[in-house]
Amino acid sequence: MIDRTIAPEIQKIDKIDYQTPEEFKLPNGIKIFCLKSDNSPVVKIDVVFKAGITFQTEKLQAIFANSLLKEAPEGKIPNEIAAFFDYYGSFIENYVGTETAGIKLYVPSYFVEEVLPVFADLFINPSMPEKEFGILKNKQEQLLLSNLEKTKYLAMRTLNNELFGNNNPAGQIINPEDISAVSLDSIRNFVSDYYRANNCYIILSGMITDDLLKLCDKYFGVHHVNSSWNNNSGIKKINYPINESSEKFRWIEVKNSVQSSLYLGKNLGTLSNEELIDVGILNTVFGGYFGSRLMKNIREDKGYTYGIGSFILEYPQTSTLKITSDVGTDVAKATIKEIFKEMEILRNELISELELELVKNYMLGEIISSFDGVINSSEIWEKLISNGKSNDYIDMQIDRIKNITSIELKDIANKYLIEEGFHTVVAGREY
């Protein structure tokens, strides 16, 4: 019988196997990355464009363009298109990030031939229907009005504004009048400028056959006479400045709130791949998983919150470290103090070998989990490809996780976990 009072031995992870995508190129230059599985009942098709918020010249262009694209191609009715995808057991997800935006199709492998031409037509002959544009504007306005009552949203957008400034899309404050000002012509121009063949790549994951590649060639790779799809002119890109605020603390009053949302952040500058991996490991110790320093102190020991975390985000001109939590209004000040206290400890004291080993095993386990199946793998490769990471980035990360030392992490903490430079935003009742 197993003695359950004795914890099992920790098994070290020596080697991680993961699938790298095969790469093809269509006649019009579109790169296709394939992650094949012979037993997947579903095919996932990611069409990814450099059309995120940093490419827009007006507020909300990127979000509205991406949302309207999936409604219907020219000559079709949105309700019919929705019913079509539904009939074939398919569904579409769309997203907009800082640099990229895209649309993902999930389709049963045996219906790909029927569904793909309609999916491709969404990009190649978009209708951008006016009725749906009006509905979208109304939804966005209602969503914004709802968010403006939430402490978390107010703290998040204020921190971004502090870090990037009003003139950078990553820091712009959106108000109801901005939604009213969006024009359909502006959205159509954005689609024409950025949703085209020379500004995208495709990831295929699942049961990928030669027939599917031929279909992609047929529907994405050919020349469309009456479409901007194969417009080969240069892609417009504006290098927006980062106008970081000199203010380091902002408080936003939200009357009658029972909790305060804390958002802290710091611009770390442009990081090399090696620096990004190192900061990622340190961040995991600090606030990047359930057993982190912040969770142990502020959740478990102090009981100030149900959850607190920190994470690294990459932007075109910088990477940022952010810390977020919702706490009782009466302990907001104490929580901020404890956050900076944990930074100080990491700067001055070595992480124990036991804790470091736990963090290493956790991070390696997360990598294994993220590559469990081709659908999960496609999400990882989408991020790597979009951020210009080479195929050996994963190997670099694995090697560094295995070999980094407590002394090195202390040095990294003394470079990045310094209170000076952090912005703090509190949204809630006065404390």
WOCOR-V536935 format. One record per residue. N is the residue number from 1. RES is the residue in three letters. PHI is phi in whole degrees, 0 to 359 (NA if undefined). PSI is psi as a letter, one per 30 degrees, with the letter a starting at -180 (* if undefined). OMEGA is omega in whole degrees, -180 to 180 (999 if undefined). Layout:
n->N res->RES phi->PHI psi->PSI omega->OMEGA
n->N res->RES phi->PHI psi->PSI omega->OMEGA
This chain:
n->1 res->MET phi->NA psi->k omega->-180
n->2 res->ILE phi->286 psi->k omega->175
n->3 res->ASP phi->274 psi->j omega->-173
n->4 res->ARG phi->280 psi->g omega->174
n->5 res->THR phi->277 psi->f omega->-180
n->6 res->ILE phi->252 psi->k omega->-180
n->7 res->ALA phi->292 psi->k omega->178
n->8 res->PRO phi->294 psi->l omega->179
n->9 res->GLU phi->293 psi->k omega->176
n->10 res->ILE phi->286 psi->k omega->179
n->11 res->GLN phi->263 psi->k omega->179
n->12 res->LYS phi->288 psi->k omega->178
n->13 res->ILE phi->267 psi->j omega->-176
n->14 res->ASP phi->269 psi->e omega->-174
n->15 res->LYS phi->217 psi->k omega->178
n->16 res->ILE phi->240 psi->k omega->177
n->17 res->ASP phi->264 psi->k omega->177
n->18 res->TYR phi->214 psi->l omega->-176
n->19 res->GLN phi->268 psi->k omega->173
n->20 res->THR phi->261 psi->k omega->-175
n->21 res->PRO phi->285 psi->k omega->169
n->22 res->GLU phi->281 psi->k omega->-176
n->23 res->GLU phi->244 psi->k omega->176
n->24 res->PHE phi->230 psi->l omega->177
n->25 res->LYS phi->224 psi->k omega->178
n->26 res->LEU phi->280 psi->l omega->-178
n->27 res->PRO phi->304 psi->e omega->-180
n->28 res->ASN phi->270 psi->g omega->173
n->29 res->GLY phi->96 psi->f omega->-179
n->30 res->ILE phi->293 psi->k omega->176
n->31 res->LYS phi->275 psi->k omega->176
n->32 res->ILE phi->241 psi->k omega->178
n->33 res->PHE phi->249 psi->k omega->-173
n->34 res->CYS phi->247 psi->k omega->173
n->35 res->LEU phi->241 psi->j omega->-170
n->36 res->LYS phi->268 psi->k omega->172
n->37 res->SER phi->217 psi->k omega->-177
n->38 res->ASP phi->281 psi->f omega->-176
n->39 res->ASN phi->240 psi->g omega->179
n->40 res->SER phi->275 psi->k omega->178
n->41 res->PRO phi->279 psi->f omega->-175
n->42 res->VAL phi->236 psi->k omega->171
n->43 res->VAL phi->249 psi->k omega->176
n->44 res->LYS phi->247 psi->k omega->-179
n->45 res->ILE phi->238 psi->j omega->176
n->46 res->ASP phi->259 psi->k omega->172
n->47 res->VAL phi->249 psi->j omega->-169
n->48 res->VAL phi->246 psi->k omega->-179
n->49 res->PHE phi->239 psi->k omega->168
n->50 res->LYS phi->281 psi->i omega->-174
n->51 res->ALA phi->213 psi->h omega->178
n->52 res->GLY phi->281 psi->a omega->-172
n->53 res->ILE phi->293 psi->f omega->-179
n->54 res->THR phi->286 psi->f omega->178
n->55 res->PHE phi->261 psi->f omega->-176
n->56 res->GLN phi->279 psi->k omega->177
n->57 res->THR phi->256 psi->f omega->176
n->58 res->GLU phi->226 psi->l omega->-179
n->59 res->LYS phi->301 psi->k omega->172
n->60 res->LEU phi->74 psi->g omega->179
n->61 res->GLN phi->304 psi->e omega->-174
n->62 res->ALA phi->296 psi->e omega->-178
n->63 res->ILE phi->292 psi->e omega->-179
n->64 res->PHE phi->294 psi->e omega->-180
n->65 res->ALA phi->299 psi->e omega->-178
n->66 res->ASN phi->296 psi->e omega->-179
n->67 res->SER phi->290 psi->e omega->-177
n->68 res->LEU phi->287 psi->f omega->-178
n->69 res->LEU phi->304 psi->e omega->-173
n->70 res->LYS phi->280 psi->f omega->-176
n->71 res->GLU phi->289 psi->e omega->-178
n->72 res->ALA phi->186 psi->k omega->171
n->73 res->PRO phi->279 psi->l omega->-179
n->74 res->GLU phi->303 psi->k omega->178
n->75 res->GLY phi->84 psi->g omega->-180
n->76 res->LYS phi->244 psi->l omega->179
n->77 res->ILE phi->258 psi->k omega->-177
n->78 res->PRO phi->308 psi->e omega->-179
n->79 res->ASN phi->296 psi->e omega->178
n->80 res->GLU phi->293 psi->e omega->180
n->81 res->ILE phi->293 psi->e omega->178
n->82 res->ALA phi->299 psi->e omega->179
n->83 res->ALA phi->292 psi->e omega->179
n->84 res->PHE phi->299 psi->e omega->-180
n->85 res->PHE phi->297 psi->e omega->179
n->86 res->ASP phi->298 psi->e omega->-177
n->87 res->TYR phi->300 psi->e omega->-178
n->88 res->TYR phi->267 psi->g omega->177
n->89 res->GLY phi->65 psi->g omega->-177
n->90 res->SER phi->250 psi->l omega->171
n->91 res->PHE phi->210 psi->l omega->-174
n->92 res->ILE phi->240 psi->k omega->171
n->93 res->GLU phi->241 psi->k omega->175
n->94 res->ASN phi->235 psi->l omega->-179
n->95 res->TYR phi->206 psi->l omega->175
n->96 res->VAL phi->228 psi->k omega->177
n->97 res->GLY phi->244 psi->a omega->-180
n->98 res->THR phi->294 psi->e omega->-177
n->99 res->GLU phi->256 psi->e omega->-173
n->100 res->THR phi->243 psi->l omega->173
n->101 res->ALA phi->214 psi->l omega->-179
n->102 res->GLY phi->191 psi->l omega->178
n->103 res->ILE phi->227 psi->k omega->-178
n->104 res->LYS phi->246 psi->k omega->176
n->105 res->LEU phi->248 psi->k omega->171
n->106 res->TYR phi->249 psi->k omega->-175
n->107 res->VAL phi->219 psi->k omega->173
n->108 res->PRO phi->305 psi->k omega->-172
n->109 res->SER phi->302 psi->e omega->-178
n->110 res->TYR phi->278 psi->f omega->177
n->111 res->PHE phi->246 psi->g omega->-175
n->112 res->VAL phi->301 psi->e omega->-175
n->113 res->GLU phi->298 psi->e omega->180
n->114 res->GLU phi->283 psi->e omega->-171
n->115 res->VAL phi->271 psi->e omega->-172
n->116 res->LEU phi->303 psi->e omega->-178
n->117 res->PRO phi->299 psi->e omega->179
n->118 res->VAL phi->289 psi->e omega->178
n->119 res->PHE phi->299 psi->e omega->-180
n->120 res->ALA phi->298 psi->e omega->-178
n->121 res->ASP phi->293 psi->f omega->177
n->122 res->LEU phi->301 psi->e omega->-178
n->123 res->PHE phi->272 psi->e omega->-169
n->124 res->ILE phi->279 psi->e omega->178
n->125 res->ASN phi->228 psi->i omega->-177
n->126 res->PRO phi->289 psi->k omega->-179
n->127 res->SER phi->267 psi->f omega->-178
n->128 res->MET phi->47 psi->i omega->-171
n->129 res->PRO phi->296 psi->k omega->-175
n->130 res->GLU phi->293 psi->e omega->-180
n->131 res->LYS phi->299 psi->e omega->-180
n->132 res->GLU phi->293 psi->e omega->176
n->133 res->PHE phi->298 psi->e omega->178
n->134 res->GLY phi->296 psi->e omega->178
n->135 res->ILE phi->296 psi->e omega->-180
n->136 res->LEU phi->296 psi->e omega->179
n->137 res->LYS phi->299 psi->e omega->180
n->138 res->ASN phi->295 psi->e omega->178
n->139 res->LYS phi->297 psi->e omega->-180
n->140 res->GLN phi->296 psi->e omega->179
n->141 res->GLU phi->293 psi->e omega->179
n->142 res->GLN phi->295 psi->e omega->178
n->143 res->LEU phi->296 psi->e omega->180
n->144 res->LEU phi->296 psi->e omega->-180
n->145 res->LEU phi->299 psi->e omega->177
n->146 res->SER phi->292 psi->e omega->-179
n->147 res->ASN phi->295 psi->e omega->-178
n->148 res->LEU phi->293 psi->f omega->176
n->149 res->GLU phi->262 psi->f omega->-176
n->150 res->LYS phi->257 psi->k omega->-179
n->151 res->THR phi->298 psi->e omega->-177
n->152 res->LYS phi->297 psi->e omega->-179
n->153 res->TYR phi->294 psi->e omega->-179
n->154 res->LEU phi->297 psi->e omega->179
n->155 res->ALA phi->293 psi->e omega->-178
n->156 res->MET phi->297 psi->e omega->-176
n->157 res->ARG phi->288 psi->f omega->177
n->158 res->THR phi->291 psi->e omega->177
n->159 res->LEU phi->298 psi->e omega->178
n->160 res->ASN phi->301 psi->e omega->178
n->161 res->ASN phi->294 psi->e omega->178
n->162 res->GLU phi->295 psi->e omega->-176
n->163 res->LEU phi->282 psi->e omega->-171
n->164 res->PHE phi->240 psi->f omega->180
n->165 res->GLY phi->92 psi->l omega->-175
n->166 res->ASN phi->292 psi->f omega->-174
n->167 res->ASN phi->271 psi->f omega->177
n->168 res->ASN phi->259 psi->k omega->-179
n->169 res->PRO phi->306 psi->f omega->180
n->170 res->ALA phi->289 psi->f omega->-178
n->171 res->GLY phi->241 psi->g omega->-176
n->172 res->GLN phi->294 psi->k omega->174
n->173 res->ILE phi->268 psi->k omega->179
n->174 res->ILE phi->264 psi->k omega->177
n->175 res->ASN phi->243 psi->l omega->-179
n->176 res->PRO phi->307 psi->e omega->-179
n->177 res->GLU phi->293 psi->f omega->176
n->178 res->ASP phi->293 psi->e omega->178
n->179 res->ILE phi->292 psi->e omega->179
n->180 res->SER phi->297 psi->e omega->-175
n->181 res->ALA phi->281 psi->f omega->-178
n->182 res->VAL phi->294 psi->k omega->179
n->183 res->SER phi->251 psi->l omega->179
n->184 res->LEU phi->294 psi->e omega->178
n->185 res->ASP phi->299 psi->e omega->179
n->186 res->SER phi->297 psi->e omega->180
n->187 res->ILE phi->292 psi->e omega->179
n->188 res->ARG phi->297 psi->e omega->178
n->189 res->ASN phi->296 psi->e omega->179
n->190 res->PHE phi->296 psi->e omega->178
n->191 res->VAL phi->298 psi->e omega->180
n->192 res->SER phi->297 psi->e omega->-177
n->193 res->ASP phi->282 psi->e omega->-169
n->194 res->TYR phi->239 psi->f omega->-179
n->195 res->TYR phi->265 psi->i omega->180
n->196 res->ARG phi->215 psi->l omega->-169
n->197 res->ALA phi->299 psi->e omega->-176
n->198 res->ASN phi->278 psi->g omega->-180
n->199 res->ASN phi->228 psi->g omega->-177
n->200 res->CYS phi->214 psi->l omega->168
n->201 res->TYR phi->218 psi->l omega->-175
n->202 res->ILE phi->234 psi->k omega->172
n->203 res->ILE phi->246 psi->k omega->174
n->204 res->LEU phi->255 psi->k omega->177
n->205 res->SER phi->222 psi->k omega->-178
n->206 res->GLY phi->120 psi->b omega->-179
n->207 res->MET phi->278 psi->i omega->-177
n->208 res->ILE phi->269 psi->k omega->180
n->209 res->THR phi->243 psi->l omega->175
n->210 res->ASP phi->299 psi->e omega->179
n->211 res->ASP phi->297 psi->e omega->179
n->212 res->LEU phi->295 psi->e omega->178
n->213 res->LEU phi->297 psi->e omega->177
n->214 res->LYS phi->294 psi->e omega->178
n->215 res->LEU phi->294 psi->e omega->177
n->216 res->CYS phi->296 psi->e omega->177
n->217 res->ASP phi->298 psi->e omega->-177
n->218 res->LYS phi->293 psi->e omega->-171
n->219 res->TYR phi->260 psi->f omega->178
n->220 res->PHE phi->254 psi->f omega->-169
n->221 res->GLY phi->263 psi->f omega->-175
n->222 res->VAL phi->272 psi->l omega->179
n->223 res->HIS phi->275 psi->k omega->179
n->224 res->HIS phi->252 psi->j omega->-171
n->225 res->VAL phi->298 psi->e omega->-174
n->226 res->ASN phi->262 psi->h omega->-177
n->227 res->SER phi->217 psi->l omega->175
n->228 res->SER phi->274 psi->g omega->-175
n->229 res->TRP phi->304 psi->e omega->-179
n->230 res->ASN phi->258 psi->g omega->173
n->231 res->ASN phi->291 psi->j omega->-174
n->232 res->ASN phi->262 psi->g omega->177
n->233 res->SER phi->292 psi->l omega->-176
n->234 res->GLY phi->297 psi->l omega->179
n->235 res->ILE phi->275 psi->k omega->180
n->236 res->LYS phi->286 psi->k omega->177
n->237 res->LYS phi->217 psi->k omega->178
n->238 res->ILE phi->254 psi->k omega->176
n->239 res->ASN phi->271 psi->j omega->-178
n->240 res->TYR phi->288 psi->k omega->179
n->241 res->PRO phi->286 psi->l omega->171
n->242 res->ILE phi->262 psi->j omega->179
n->243 res->ASN phi->252 psi->i omega->-177
n->244 res->GLU phi->292 psi->k omega->-178
n->245 res->SER phi->289 psi->k omega->174
n->246 res->SER phi->281 psi->f omega->176
n->247 res->GLU phi->290 psi->k omega->-179
n->248 res->LYS phi->244 psi->f omega->178
n->249 res->PHE phi->217 psi->k omega->176
n->250 res->ARG phi->227 psi->k omega->175
n->251 res->TRP phi->242 psi->k omega->180
n->252 res->ILE phi->243 psi->k omega->-178
n->253 res->GLU phi->281 psi->k omega->173
n->254 res->VAL phi->233 psi->j omega->-174
n->255 res->LYS phi->296 psi->k omega->177
n->256 res->ASN phi->68 psi->g omega->178
n->257 res->SER phi->284 psi->k omega->-180
n->258 res->VAL phi->266 psi->f omega->179
n->259 res->GLN phi->219 psi->l omega->175
n->260 res->SER phi->243 psi->k omega->175
n->261 res->SER phi->262 psi->k omega->179
n->262 res->LEU phi->253 psi->k omega->174
n->263 res->TYR phi->230 psi->j omega->177
n->264 res->LEU phi->242 psi->k omega->-179
n->265 res->GLY phi->201 psi->l omega->-179
n->266 res->LYS phi->211 psi->k omega->172
n->267 res->ASN phi->282 psi->k omega->-178
n->268 res->LEU phi->262 psi->f omega->-177
n->269 res->GLY phi->85 psi->a omega->179
n->270 res->THR phi->283 psi->k omega->-177
n->271 res->LEU phi->251 psi->k omega->172
n->272 res->SER phi->289 psi->l omega->178
n->273 res->ASN phi->302 psi->e omega->180
n->274 res->GLU phi->297 psi->e omega->179
n->275 res->GLU phi->294 psi->e omega->-180
n->276 res->LEU phi->296 psi->e omega->178
n->277 res->ILE phi->295 psi->e omega->-180
n->278 res->ASP phi->298 psi->e omega->180
n->279 res->VAL phi->295 psi->e omega->178
n->280 res->GLY phi->297 psi->e omega->178
n->281 res->ILE phi->293 psi->e omega->178
n->282 res->LEU phi->300 psi->e omega->-180
n->283 res->ASN phi->297 psi->e omega->178
n->284 res->THR phi->299 psi->e omega->177
n->285 res->VAL phi->299 psi->e omega->-174
n->286 res->PHE phi->290 psi->e omega->-176
n->287 res->GLY phi->202 psi->g omega->-170
n->288 res->GLY phi->263 psi->g omega->176
n->289 res->TYR phi->205 psi->l omega->-170
n->290 res->PHE phi->294 psi->f omega->180
n->291 res->GLY phi->262 psi->g omega->-175
n->292 res->SER phi->291 psi->l omega->179
n->293 res->ARG phi->300 psi->e omega->-179
n->294 res->LEU phi->296 psi->e omega->180
n->295 res->MET phi->295 psi->e omega->-179
n->296 res->LYS phi->296 psi->e omega->-177
n->297 res->ASN phi->283 psi->e omega->-167
n->298 res->ILE phi->276 psi->e omega->176
n->299 res->ARG phi->271 psi->e omega->-171
n->300 res->GLU phi->283 psi->e omega->-176
n->301 res->ASP phi->280 psi->e omega->-175
n->302 res->LYS phi->270 psi->f omega->-178
n->303 res->GLY phi->69 psi->g omega->-178
n->304 res->TYR phi->280 psi->f omega->-172
n->305 res->THR phi->206 psi->l omega->171
n->306 res->TYR phi->277 psi->f omega->-179
n->307 res->GLY phi->194 psi->k omega->176
n->308 res->ILE phi->213 psi->k omega->-178
n->309 res->GLY phi->206 psi->l omega->175
n->310 res->SER phi->229 psi->l omega->-178
n->311 res->PHE phi->204 psi->l omega->179
n->312 res->ILE phi->253 psi->k omega->176
n->313 res->LEU phi->238 psi->k omega->177
n->314 res->GLU phi->262 psi->k omega->173
n->315 res->TYR phi->240 psi->l omega->-177
n->316 res->PRO phi->303 psi->e omega->-174
n->317 res->GLN phi->246 psi->f omega->-178
n->318 res->THR phi->196 psi->l omega->166
n->319 res->SER phi->245 psi->k omega->-179
n->320 res->THR phi->234 psi->k omega->172
n->321 res->LEU phi->253 psi->k omega->-180
n->322 res->LYS phi->235 psi->k omega->177
n->323 res->ILE phi->233 psi->k omega->-177
n->324 res->THR phi->225 psi->k omega->176
n->325 res->SER phi->193 psi->l omega->170
n->326 res->ASP phi->247 psi->k omega->-177
n->327 res->VAL phi->227 psi->l omega->173
n->328 res->GLY phi->298 psi->k omega->-177
n->329 res->THR phi->300 psi->f omega->-177
n->330 res->ASP phi->282 psi->f omega->-178
n->331 res->VAL phi->242 psi->g omega->-178
n->332 res->ALA phi->298 psi->e omega->-179
n->333 res->LYS phi->297 psi->e omega->180
n->334 res->ALA phi->295 psi->e omega->179
n->335 res->THR phi->296 psi->e omega->179
n->336 res->ILE phi->300 psi->e omega->179
n->337 res->LYS phi->300 psi->e omega->-179
n->338 res->GLU phi->290 psi->e omega->177
n->339 res->ILE phi->299 psi->e omega->-180
n->340 res->PHE phi->290 psi->f omega->176
n->341 res->LYS phi->296 psi->e omega->179
n->342 res->GLU phi->295 psi->e omega->175
n->343 res->MET phi->298 psi->e omega->-179
n->344 res->GLU phi->299 psi->e omega->179
n->345 res->ILE phi->298 psi->e omega->180
n->346 res->LEU phi->292 psi->f omega->178
n->347 res->ARG phi->284 psi->f omega->-170
n->348 res->ASN phi->250 psi->f omega->-176
n->349 res->GLU phi->236 psi->k omega->178
n->350 res->LEU phi->286 psi->k omega->174
n->351 res->ILE phi->290 psi->k omega->-179
n->352 res->SER phi->294 psi->l omega->180
n->353 res->GLU phi->298 psi->e omega->180
n->354 res->LEU phi->295 psi->e omega->179
n->355 res->GLU phi->294 psi->e omega->-179
n->356 res->LEU phi->296 psi->e omega->178
n->357 res->GLU phi->296 psi->e omega->178
n->358 res->LEU phi->298 psi->e omega->-180
n->359 res->VAL phi->296 psi->e omega->179
n->360 res->LYS phi->298 psi->e omega->179
n->361 res->ASN phi->295 psi->e omega->177
n->362 res->TYR phi->299 psi->e omega->-177
n->363 res->MET phi->295 psi->e omega->178
n->364 res->LEU phi->294 psi->e omega->177
n->365 res->GLY phi->296 psi->e omega->178
n->366 res->GLU phi->295 psi->e omega->177
n->367 res->ILE phi->295 psi->e omega->178
n->368 res->ILE phi->301 psi->e omega->-179
n->369 res->SER phi->297 psi->e omega->-176
n->370 res->SER phi->292 psi->f omega->178
n->371 res->PHE phi->257 psi->g omega->179
n->372 res->ASP phi->278 psi->j omega->-179
n->373 res->GLY phi->95 psi->l omega->-174
n->374 res->VAL phi->288 psi->f omega->179
n->375 res->ILE phi->293 psi->e omega->176
n->376 res->ASN phi->299 psi->e omega->-179
n->377 res->SER phi->300 psi->e omega->-179
n->378 res->SER phi->297 psi->e omega->178
n->379 res->GLU phi->294 psi->e omega->179
n->380 res->ILE phi->294 psi->e omega->-178
n->381 res->TRP phi->292 psi->e omega->176
n->382 res->GLU phi->299 psi->e omega->179
n->383 res->LYS phi->294 psi->e omega->-178
n->384 res->LEU phi->295 psi->e omega->-179
n->385 res->ILE phi->295 psi->e omega->-179
n->386 res->SER phi->297 psi->e omega->-180
n->387 res->ASN phi->268 psi->g omega->175
n->388 res->GLY phi->71 psi->g omega->179
n->389 res->LYS phi->277 psi->k omega->178
n->390 res->SER phi->280 psi->l omega->-178
n->391 res->ASN phi->297 psi->f omega->-178
n->392 res->ASP phi->272 psi->g omega->-179
n->393 res->TYR phi->298 psi->e omega->180
n->394 res->ILE phi->296 psi->e omega->178
n->395 res->ASP phi->297 psi->e omega->176
n->396 res->MET phi->300 psi->e omega->-179
n->397 res->GLN phi->296 psi->e omega->-180
n->398 res->ILE phi->299 psi->e omega->-179
n->399 res->ASP phi->297 psi->e omega->-178
n->400 res->ARG phi->290 psi->e omega->178
n->401 res->ILE phi->301 psi->e omega->-178
n->402 res->LYS phi->293 psi->e omega->-167
n->403 res->ASN phi->250 psi->f omega->-178
n->404 res->ILE phi->295 psi->k omega->-177
n->405 res->THR phi->247 psi->l omega->178
n->406 res->SER phi->297 psi->e omega->179
n->407 res->ILE phi->296 psi->e omega->179
n->408 res->GLU phi->296 psi->e omega->180
n->409 res->LEU phi->295 psi->e omega->176
n->410 res->LYS phi->297 psi->e omega->177
n->411 res->ASP phi->297 psi->e omega->179
n->412 res->ILE phi->295 psi->e omega->178
n->413 res->ALA phi->298 psi->e omega->180
n->414 res->ASN phi->289 psi->f omega->177
n->415 res->LYS phi->269 psi->e omega->-171
n->416 res->TYR phi->245 psi->e omega->-177
n->417 res->LEU phi->266 psi->h omega->178
n->418 res->ILE phi->251 psi->k omega->-175
n->419 res->GLU phi->303 psi->e omega->178
n->420 res->GLU phi->298 psi->k omega->-180
n->421 res->GLY phi->102 psi->f omega->178
n->422 res->PHE phi->282 psi->k omega->172
n->423 res->HIS phi->259 psi->k omega->180
n->424 res->THR phi->237 psi->k omega->178
n->425 res->VAL phi->237 psi->k omega->177
n->426 res->VAL phi->236 psi->k omega->176
n->427 res->ALA phi->243 psi->k omega->-179
n->428 res->GLY phi->162 psi->a omega->176
n->429 res->ARG phi->286 psi->l omega->180
n->430 res->GLU phi->299 psi->k omega->-179
n->431 res->TYR phi->235 psi->* omega->999
